[in-house]
């Protein structure tokens, strides 16, 4: 993924041996490999957009000003208010 205007990009690769991380992390379980924090202006709208794109809301939500979601492969990421 890359902004057409330039800047930093993200690349993703699939692995057959992949195991999704456990959230919240627990000793002896698969740790996350990456965690993205994404600033948003409207938390409810951003969550709705992420859910429509295939994310799911994580069961554990540690704070009221952010939402932890899991991408389709199970990677956690956070949406938080700017």
C-alpha positions as CSV (number, residue, x, y, z in Angstrom):
1,X,0.0,0.0,0.0
2,X,1.3,3.4,-0.8
3,X,-0.3,6.9,-0.9
4,X,-0.4,8.1,-4.5
5,X,1.1,11.3,-3.3
6,X,4.2,9.5,-2.1
7,X,5.5,8.8,1.4
8,X,5.9,5.6,3.3
9,X,4.4,2.4,2.0
10,X,3.4,-0.9,3.6
11,X,3.9,-4.4,2.1
12,X,2.2,-7.6,3.2
13,X,3.2,-11.2,2.5
14,X,1.3,-14.4,3.2
15,X,3.0,-17.4,4.8
16,X,1.5,-20.9,5.0
17,X,2.9,-21.5,8.5
18,X,1.4,-18.3,9.9
19,X,-0.2,-18.4,13.4
20,X,-2.3,-15.4,14.4
21,X,-1.2,-13.6,17.5
22,X,-3.1,-13.7,20.8
23,X,-4.6,-10.4,22.0
24,X,-4.0,-9.4,24.7
25,X,-0.6,-11.0,24.7
26,X,0.0,-13.9,27.0
27,X,3.2,-15.7,28.0
28,X,3.8,-18.8,25.8
29,X,1.4,-17.7,23.1
30,X,2.1,-16.2,19.7
31,X,3.1,-12.6,20.0
32,X,2.1,-9.9,17.5
33,X,4.6,-9.2,14.7
34,X,3.5,-5.7,14.0
35,X,1.0,-3.3,15.5
36,X,-0.3,-0.2,13.7
37,X,-1.8,2.8,15.6
38,X,-4.0,4.8,13.2
39,X,-5.2,8.3,14.1
40,X,-8.8,9.0,13.1
41,X,-11.2,12.0,13.4
42,X,-14.3,10.0,13.9
43,X,-13.8,6.8,15.9
44,X,-17.3,5.2,15.2
45,X,-17.0,5.9,11.5
46,X,-13.5,4.5,11.3
47,X,-14.5,1.3,13.2
48,X,-17.5,0.9,10.9
49,X,-15.2,1.3,7.8
50,X,-12.7,-1.2,9.2
51,X,-15.5,-3.8,10.0
52,X,-16.9,-3.4,6.5
53,X,-13.4,-4.0,5.1
54,X,-13.1,-7.4,7.0
55,X,-11.7,-6.5,10.4
56,X,-13.3,-7.6,13.6
57,X,-13.5,-5.9,17.0
58,X,-11.1,-7.5,19.5
59,X,-12.8,-8.8,22.7
60,X,-10.3,-7.0,24.9
61,X,-10.7,-3.2,24.7
62,X,-8.2,-1.5,27.2
63,X,-9.3,2.1,26.8
64,X,-12.4,4.1,25.9
65,X,-10.6,6.5,23.5
66,X,-9.4,3.8,21.1
67,X,-10.6,0.6,19.6
68,X,-8.5,-2.5,19.1
69,X,-9.4,-4.4,15.9
70,X,-8.0,-7.5,14.3
71,X,-7.4,-7.7,10.6
72,X,-8.6,-10.8,8.7
73,X,-5.3,-12.6,9.5
74,X,-5.6,-11.8,13.2
75,X,-3.1,-8.9,13.5
76,X,-4.2,-6.3,16.1
77,X,-4.3,-2.7,15.2
78,X,-5.7,0.4,17.0
79,X,-7.9,3.2,15.8
80,X,-7.7,6.2,18.1
81,X,-9.0,9.8,18.2
82,X,-6.6,12.6,17.1
